[in-house]
Amino acid sequence: MLNLPTFKNQQLWLCALTHRSYINEHSGINEHNERLEFLGDAILAFVAGEFLYQRYPHLSEAQLTRLRAKLVDETQLARFAVQLGIGELMRLGKGAIKDGGRENPALLSDTFEAIIGAYYLDAGVDAVRNFVHPLFQSVADILMVSQSEVATTKNLLDAKNRFQQWALAEFSQNPEYIIIEESGPDHAKEFTAQVKVQGIVYGVGRGRRKQEATKAAAEEALKKVGLG
C-alpha cells in the first residue's frame, strides 16, 4: 500500500496542497503551491534520472532521457496522485472544484510536484528517494517495455512504409508479404518472409517474429531497388 509522506512542518504540507484559486476565496491565506511545484519538478527530474541510471545500466543516454520524460510527465504524475488520494486533499476554490479540479490531470500532477518540493524541504532528498522509488518501481519496467515496443514498431513501419511508397509510385500496387517458412521449436521459432510486387519477389527476410521477418524482407527489397 502506497502512502503519502508524513511532514514535520505542517505549514509546508498545507501549502503544497493549496491551489491559487483557494487563496482567492480565503483572505487569511496568502501562500499557494506554485513555488513548491517548481522545486518539486526539479527534484523529481533529478531523482528519476538517478533512479533510471542505476536501474538500467544498459540503456543509452537518449533512451534514459526518453524514459525519464515518460516517468515524470503530467499523465504519469497524475496517476501517482490518484493512487495516493491527493485529489480529495487538494485545497481548491469553489470554481475549480465545480470544474472538476479534483480529477484534473494537470492539477493533480502540479500538486504531486508541490508535495515533492515540500517534502524535500521538510525531510531532505533521501526521504524523497524513499517515497518516490516504490512509485517509480511500480511503472518503470512497463514504461520501458512500452517505449521499446514503440521504437520496434517505428523501425518496422519505416522499412515497410518506404518500400510501399516505392511500389505505389512504380506500379500503383501495394507489396504483398508472405510467410513462406517456419522452422525451429516452439520456444525458438524462426520465420522466413518474402515480399512481392506484381508477382515478383523483391526481398526475403528472416526473424524470430513474423514482424521481424517481414521487416527484413522489406529492407532487402529496398536495397534491391537502390533505396537501402
C-alpha contacts under 8 A as a table, 3 or more apart, distances in Angstrom:
res1	aa1	res2	aa2	distance
2	L	83	Q	7.60
2	L	84	L	6.60
2	L	134	P	7.92
2	L	135	L	7.86
3	N	84	L	6.13
4	L	84	L	6.35
4	L	131	F	7.90
5	P	119	Y	7.65
5	P	131	F	6.93
7	F	10	Q	5.99
7	F	12	L	7.83
7	F	13	W	6.46
7	F	119	Y	7.01
7	F	122	D	6.59
7	F	123	A	7.74
8	K	122	D	6.61
8	K	123	A	7.93
9	N	12	L	5.60
9	N	13	W	6.74
9	N	122	D	6.37
10	Q	13	W	4.92
10	Q	14	L	6.16
11	Q	14	L	5.17
11	Q	15	C	6.03
12	L	15	C	5.07
12	L	16	A	6.15
12	L	118	A	5.69
12	L	119	Y	7.90
12	L	122	D	7.42
13	W	16	A	5.20
13	W	17	L	6.65
13	W	115	I	6.99
13	W	118	A	6.54
13	W	119	Y	7.75
14	L	17	L	5.21
14	L	18	T	6.34
15	C	18	T	5.10
15	C	31	E	6.38
15	C	32	H	5.72
15	C	33	N	5.50
16	A	32	H	7.25
16	A	33	N	4.86
16	A	36	L	6.50
16	A	37	E	7.73
16	A	111	T	6.54
16	A	114	A	4.97
16	A	115	I	5.12
16	A	117	G	7.96
16	A	118	A	6.24
17	L	32	H	7.91
17	L	33	N	6.61
17	L	89	L	6.85
17	L	90	M	4.84
17	L	91	R	5.57
17	L	111	T	6.18
17	L	114	A	7.45
17	L	115	I	7.25
18	T	22	Y	6.43
18	T	23	I	7.61
18	T	31	E	7.55
18	T	32	H	5.01
18	T	33	N	5.53
18	T	90	M	6.32
18	T	91	R	4.68
18	T	92	L	6.63
19	H	22	Y	5.48
19	H	23	I	7.24
19	H	32	H	5.43
19	H	33	N	6.03
19	H	34	E	7.75
19	H	90	M	7.35
19	H	91	R	5.95
19	H	92	L	5.46
19	H	93	G	7.59
20	R	23	I	5.61
20	R	24	N	6.71
20	R	32	H	5.29
20	R	33	N	7.36
20	R	34	E	7.89
20	R	92	L	7.59
20	R	93	G	7.93
21	S	24	N	5.30
21	S	25	E	6.99
21	S	92	L	5.78
21	S	93	G	4.61
21	S	95	G	7.87
21	S	96	A	6.94
22	Y	25	E	5.49
22	Y	26	H	6.40
22	Y	91	R	6.02
22	Y	92	L	4.66
22	Y	93	G	4.14
22	Y	94	K	7.74
23	I	26	H	4.87
23	I	27	S	6.54
23	I	28	G	7.89
23	I	29	I	5.49
23	I	30	N	5.88
23	I	31	E	7.19
23	I	32	H	6.98
23	I	93	G	7.59
24	N	27	S	6.94
24	N	93	G	7.40
25	E	93	G	6.47
26	H	29	I	5.76
27	S	30	N	7.24
32	H	35	R	7.79
33	N	36	L	5.25
33	N	37	E	6.04
33	N	111	T	7.41
33	N	114	A	5.95
34	E	37	E	4.88
34	E	38	F	6.33
34	E	114	A	7.07
35	R	38	F	5.08
35	R	39	L	6.43
35	R	114	A	7.66
36	L	39	L	5.05
36	L	40	G	5.95
36	L	113	E	7.34
36	L	114	A	4.53
36	L	115	I	7.31
36	L	116	I	7.88
36	L	117	G	4.98
36	L	118	A	6.01
37	E	40	G	5.00
37	E	41	D	6.08
37	E	110	D	5.99
37	E	111	T	6.82
37	E	112	F	7.82
37	E	113	E	4.86
37	E	114	A	3.75
37	E	115	I	7.46
37	E	116	I	7.81
37	E	117	G	6.26
38	F	41	D	5.30
38	F	42	A	6.69
38	F	113	E	7.51
38	F	114	A	7.27
38	F	117	G	7.55
39	L	42	A	5.32
39	L	43	I	6.30
39	L	113	E	7.72
39	L	114	A	7.29
39	L	116	I	7.96
39	L	117	G	4.98
40	G	43	I	4.99
40	G	44	L	5.93
40	G	113	E	4.53
40	G	114	A	5.39
40	G	115	I	7.04
40	G	116	I	4.83
40	G	117	G	3.67
40	G	118	A	7.36
40	G	120	Y	7.88
41	D	44	L	5.25
41	D	45	A	6.26
41	D	113	E	5.55
41	D	114	A	7.83
41	D	116	I	7.94
41	D	117	G	7.46
42	A	45	A	5.21
42	A	46	F	6.40
43	I	46	F	5.21
43	I	47	V	6.10
43	I	116	I	7.34
43	I	117	G	6.88
43	I	120	Y	7.87
44	L	47	V	5.15
44	L	48	A	5.72
44	L	72	V	7.16
44	L	113	E	7.51
44	L	116	I	7.35
45	A	48	A	5.28
45	A	49	G	6.00
45	A	68	R	7.49
45	A	72	V	7.18
46	F	49	G	5.15
46	F	50	E	6.17
47	V	50	E	5.11
47	V	51	F	6.03
47	V	129	R	6.62
48	A	51	F	5.00
48	A	52	L	6.15
48	A	68	R	6.31
48	A	71	L	7.42
48	A	72	V	7.54
48	A	136	F	7.73
49	G	52	L	5.29
49	G	53	Y	6.04
49	G	64	L	7.55
49	G	65	T	7.88
49	G	68	R	6.26
50	E	53	Y	5.11
50	E	54	Q	6.28
51	F	54	Q	5.42
51	F	55	R	6.07
51	F	133	H	7.43
52	L	55	R	4.99
52	L	56	Y	5.76
52	L	64	L	6.73
52	L	68	R	7.32
53	Y	56	Y	5.72
53	Y	57	P	6.10
53	Y	64	L	7.22
54	Q	57	P	6.12
56	Y	59	L	5.75
59	L	63	Q	5.83
59	L	64	L	6.18
60	S	63	Q	5.13
60	S	64	L	6.13
61	E	64	L	5.15
61	E	65	T	6.09
62	A	65	T	5.09
62	A	66	R	6.30
63	Q	66	R	5.24
63	Q	67	L	6.14
64	L	67	L	5.06
64	L	68	R	6.00
65	T	68	R	5.19
65	T	69	A	6.23
66	R	69	A	5.14
66	R	70	K	6.52
67	L	70	K	5.19
67	L	71	L	6.16
67	L	143	L	7.08
67	L	144	M	6.53
67	L	147	Q	7.44
68	R	71	L	4.90
68	R	72	V	6.26
69	A	72	V	5.61
69	A	73	D	5.77
70	K	73	D	5.29
70	K	76	Q	7.10
70	K	143	L	7.23
71	L	76	Q	6.20
71	L	77	L	7.73
71	L	136	F	7.25
71	L	139	V	7.87
71	L	140	A	6.94
71	L	143	L	7.50
72	V	76	Q	6.10
72	V	77	L	5.89
73	D	76	Q	5.55
73	D	77	L	6.17
74	E	77	L	5.28
74	E	78	A	5.96
74	E	105	P	6.79
74	E	106	A	6.37
74	E	109	S	5.46
75	T	78	A	5.23
75	T	79	R	6.37
75	T	105	P	6.56
75	T	109	S	7.43
76	Q	79	R	5.03
76	Q	80	F	6.39
76	Q	109	S	7.98
77	L	80	F	5.02
77	L	81	A	6.19
77	L	108	L	7.45
77	L	109	S	4.94
77	L	112	F	6.72
77	L	113	E	7.96
78	A	81	A	4.92
78	A	82	V	6.23
78	A	105	P	5.15
78	A	106	A	7.16
78	A	108	L	5.02
78	A	109	S	4.46
78	A	112	F	7.46
79	R	82	V	5.09
79	R	83	Q	6.24
80	F	83	Q	5.09
80	F	84	L	6.27
80	F	112	F	7.83
80	F	135	L	7.13
81	A	84	L	5.15
81	A	85	G	6.18
81	A	86	I	5.20
81	A	87	G	6.96
81	A	108	L	5.87
81	A	109	S	6.75
81	A	111	T	7.95
81	A	112	F	5.94
82	V	85	G	5.08
82	V	86	I	6.08
82	V	87	G	6.48
82	V	108	L	7.56
83	Q	86	I	7.86
85	G	88	E	6.21
85	G	89	L	7.22
86	I	89	L	5.16
86	I	90	M	6.32
86	I	108	L	7.12
86	I	111	T	7.81
86	I	112	F	7.60
87	G	90	M	5.56
87	G	102	R	4.61
87	G	103	E	6.46
87	G	108	L	6.38
88	E	102	R	6.40
90	M	102	R	7.14
90	M	111	T	7.48
92	L	96	A	6.01
92	L	97	I	6.23
92	L	101	G	7.52
93	G	96	A	5.28
93	G	97	I	6.30
94	K	97	I	5.10
94	K	98	K	6.10
95	G	98	K	5.03
95	G	99	D	6.19
96	A	99	D	5.08
96	A	100	G	6.53
96	A	101	G	5.09
97	I	100	G	5.26
97	I	101	G	4.91
97	I	102	R	6.36
98	K	101	G	7.16
100	G	103	E	5.66
100	G	104	N	6.22
101	G	104	N	4.81
101	G	107	L	6.60
102	R	107	L	7.46
102	R	108	L	7.15
103	E	107	L	7.91
103	E	108	L	7.11
104	N	107	L	5.41
104	N	108	L	6.10
105	P	108	L	5.05
105	P	109	S	5.91
106	A	109	S	5.17
106	A	110	D	6.04
107	L	110	D	5.06
107	L	111	T	6.04
108	L	111	T	5.22
108	L	112	F	6.17
109	S	112	F	5.12
109	S	113	E	6.33
110	D	113	E	5.16
110	D	114	A	6.23
111	T	114	A	4.89
111	T	115	I	6.17
112	F	115	I	5.14
112	F	116	I	6.38
113	E	116	I	5.08
113	E	117	G	6.27
114	A	117	G	5.03
114	A	118	A	6.10
115	I	118	A	5.04
115	I	119	Y	5.95
116	I	119	Y	5.09
116	I	120	Y	6.12
116	I	128	V	6.85
117	G	120	Y	5.21
117	G	121	L	6.52
118	A	121	L	5.19
118	A	122	D	6.11
119	Y	122	D	4.82
119	Y	123	A	5.76
119	Y	124	G	7.00
119	Y	127	A	7.69
119	Y	128	V	6.61
120	Y	123	A	5.48
120	Y	124	G	4.48
120	Y	125	V	5.48
120	Y	127	A	7.30
120	Y	128	V	6.06
121	L	124	G	5.93
123	A	126	D	7.83
123	A	127	A	5.88
123	A	128	V	7.64
124	G	127	A	5.64
124	G	128	V	6.62
125	V	128	V	4.95
125	V	129	R	6.20
126	D	129	R	5.01
126	D	130	N	6.28
127	A	130	N	5.08
127	A	131	F	6.24
128	V	131	F	5.07
128	V	132	V	6.13
129	R	132	V	5.38
129	R	133	H	5.67
130	N	133	H	5.73
130	N	134	P	7.43
131	F	134	P	6.71
131	F	135	L	7.55
132	V	135	L	5.10
132	V	136	F	6.15
133	H	136	F	4.99
133	H	137	Q	5.94
134	P	137	Q	5.00
134	P	138	S	6.19
135	L	138	S	5.31
135	L	139	V	7.05
136	F	139	V	5.62
136	F	140	A	5.62
137	Q	140	A	5.46
137	Q	141	D	7.34
138	S	141	D	7.69
139	V	142	I	5.29
139	V	143	L	6.13
140	A	143	L	5.14
140	A	144	M	6.12
141	D	144	M	5.02
141	D	145	V	6.19
142	I	145	V	5.24
142	I	146	S	6.13
143	L	146	S	5.00
143	L	147	Q	6.02
144	M	147	Q	5.05
144	M	148	S	6.09
145	V	148	S	5.00
145	V	149	E	6.12
146	S	149	E	5.12
146	S	150	V	6.23
147	Q	150	V	5.11
147	Q	151	A	6.26
148	S	151	A	5.11
148	S	152	T	6.10
149	E	152	T	5.01
149	E	153	T	5.97
150	V	153	T	5.12
150	V	154	K	6.05
151	A	154	K	5.06
151	A	155	N	6.25
152	T	155	N	5.17
152	T	156	L	6.18
153	T	156	L	5.01
153	T	157	L	6.05
154	K	157	L	5.11
154	K	158	D	6.01
155	N	158	D	5.06
155	N	159	A	6.65
156	L	159	A	5.81
156	L	160	K	6.37
156	L	211	Q	7.18
156	L	212	E	7.28
156	L	215	K	5.40
157	L	160	K	5.11
157	L	161	N	5.46
157	L	215	K	7.84
158	D	161	N	5.24
158	D	162	R	6.05
159	A	162	R	5.28
159	A	163	F	6.33
159	A	215	K	6.29
159	A	218	A	5.79
159	A	219	E	5.81
159	A	222	L	7.74
160	K	163	F	5.24
160	K	164	Q	6.02
160	K	214	T	7.95
160	K	215	K	6.30
160	K	218	A	5.48
160	K	219	E	7.68
161	N	164	Q	4.96
161	N	165	Q	6.11
162	R	165	Q	5.13
162	R	166	W	6.37
162	R	222	L	7.81
163	F	166	W	5.02
163	F	167	A	6.15
163	F	175	P	7.66
163	F	218	A	6.33
163	F	221	A	7.20
163	F	222	L	6.09
164	Q	167	A	5.07
164	Q	168	L	6.10
164	Q	174	N	5.88
164	Q	175	P	6.02
165	Q	168	L	5.23
165	Q	169	A	6.12
166	W	169	A	5.13
166	W	170	E	6.08
167	A	170	E	5.17
167	A	171	F	5.60
167	A	172	S	6.50
167	A	173	Q	5.93
167	A	174	N	6.06
167	A	175	P	6.47
167	A	197	V	7.00
168	L	171	F	5.40
168	L	172	S	4.00
168	L	173	Q	4.96
168	L	174	N	5.99
169	A	172	S	5.81
173	Q	197	V	7.15
173	Q	198	Q	7.58
174	N	197	V	7.01
175	P	195	V	6.38
175	P	196	K	5.63
175	P	197	V	4.97
175	P	198	Q	8.00
176	E	195	V	5.46
176	E	196	K	5.11
176	E	197	V	6.33
177	Y	193	A	6.74
177	Y	194	Q	5.77
177	Y	195	V	4.51
177	Y	196	K	6.56
177	Y	214	T	6.58
178	I	193	A	5.45
178	I	194	Q	5.44
178	I	195	V	6.42
178	I	214	T	7.97
179	I	182	E	7.71
179	I	191	F	6.86
179	I	192	T	5.76
179	I	193	A	4.28
179	I	194	Q	6.57
179	I	210	K	7.40
179	I	214	T	7.95
180	I	191	F	7.81
180	I	192	T	5.75
180	I	193	A	5.55
180	I	194	Q	6.93
181	E	191	F	5.82
181	E	192	T	5.04
181	E	193	A	7.13
182	E	189	K	6.77
182	E	190	E	5.79
182	E	191	F	4.70
182	E	192	T	6.46
183	S	189	K	5.73
183	S	190	E	5.28
183	S	191	F	6.57
184	G	188	A	5.92
184	G	189	K	4.77
184	G	190	E	6.11
185	P	188	A	5.37
185	P	189	K	5.64
186	D	189	K	5.53
188	A	208	R	7.09
189	K	208	R	5.80
189	K	209	R	7.62
190	E	206	R	6.81
190	E	207	G	5.56
190	E	208	R	4.60
190	E	209	R	6.88
191	F	206	R	5.50
191	F	207	G	5.43
191	F	208	R	6.07
191	F	209	R	6.39
191	F	210	K	5.95
191	F	213	A	6.05
192	T	204	V	7.07
192	T	205	G	5.68
192	T	206	R	4.45
192	T	207	G	6.77
192	T	210	K	7.79
192	T	213	A	5.80
192	T	214	T	7.94
193	A	204	V	5.62
193	A	205	G	5.30
193	A	206	R	6.29
193	A	210	K	7.53
193	A	213	A	5.40
193	A	214	T	5.46
193	A	217	A	6.28
194	Q	201	V	6.67
194	Q	202	Y	7.52
194	Q	203	G	5.55
194	Q	204	V	4.28
194	Q	205	G	6.35
194	Q	214	T	6.90
194	Q	217	A	5.65
195	V	201	V	5.75
195	V	202	Y	5.84
195	V	203	G	5.38
195	V	204	V	6.54
195	V	214	T	7.38
195	V	217	A	6.04
195	V	218	A	6.72
195	V	221	A	7.48
196	K	199	G	5.54
196	K	200	I	5.08
196	K	201	V	4.33
196	K	202	Y	5.67
196	K	203	G	7.39
197	V	200	I	5.36
197	V	201	V	6.72
197	V	202	Y	7.20
201	V	204	V	7.76
202	Y	217	A	7.93
202	Y	220	E	7.44
202	Y	221	A	4.82
202	Y	224	K	6.85
203	G	217	A	4.66
203	G	218	A	6.23
203	G	219	E	7.53
203	G	220	E	4.96
203	G	221	A	4.33
203	G	224	K	7.57
204	V	214	T	7.95
204	V	216	A	7.03
204	V	217	A	4.35
204	V	218	A	7.75
204	V	220	E	6.63
204	V	221	A	7.68
205	G	213	A	4.95
205	G	214	T	6.26
205	G	215	K	7.23
205	G	216	A	4.39
205	G	217	A	4.00
205	G	218	A	7.67
205	G	220	E	7.19
206	R	212	E	6.99
206	R	213	A	4.26
206	R	214	T	7.52
206	R	216	A	6.29
206	R	217	A	7.40
207	G	210	K	6.67
207	G	211	Q	7.74
207	G	212	E	4.93
207	G	213	A	4.34
207	G	216	A	7.47
208	R	212	E	6.67
208	R	213	A	7.25
209	R	212	E	5.21
209	R	213	A	6.34
210	K	213	A	5.06
210	K	214	T	6.22
211	Q	214	T	5.27
211	Q	215	K	6.08
212	E	215	K	5.04
212	E	216	A	6.13
213	A	216	A	5.11
213	A	217	A	6.24
214	T	217	A	4.95
214	T	218	A	6.17
215	K	218	A	5.04
215	K	219	E	6.19
216	A	219	E	5.03
216	A	220	E	6.25
217	A	220	E	5.17
217	A	221	A	6.14
218	A	221	A	4.94
218	A	222	L	6.15
219	E	222	L	5.10
219	E	223	K	6.43
219	E	228	G	6.53
220	E	223	K	5.12
220	E	224	K	6.24
220	E	228	G	7.38
221	A	224	K	4.96
221	A	225	V	6.40
221	A	228	G	7.86
222	L	225	V	5.33
222	L	226	G	6.18
222	L	227	L	4.81
222	L	228	G	4.65
223	K	226	G	5.02
223	K	227	L	5.41
223	K	228	G	3.91
224	K	227	L	7.49
224	K	228	G	7.47
225	V	228	G	7.67
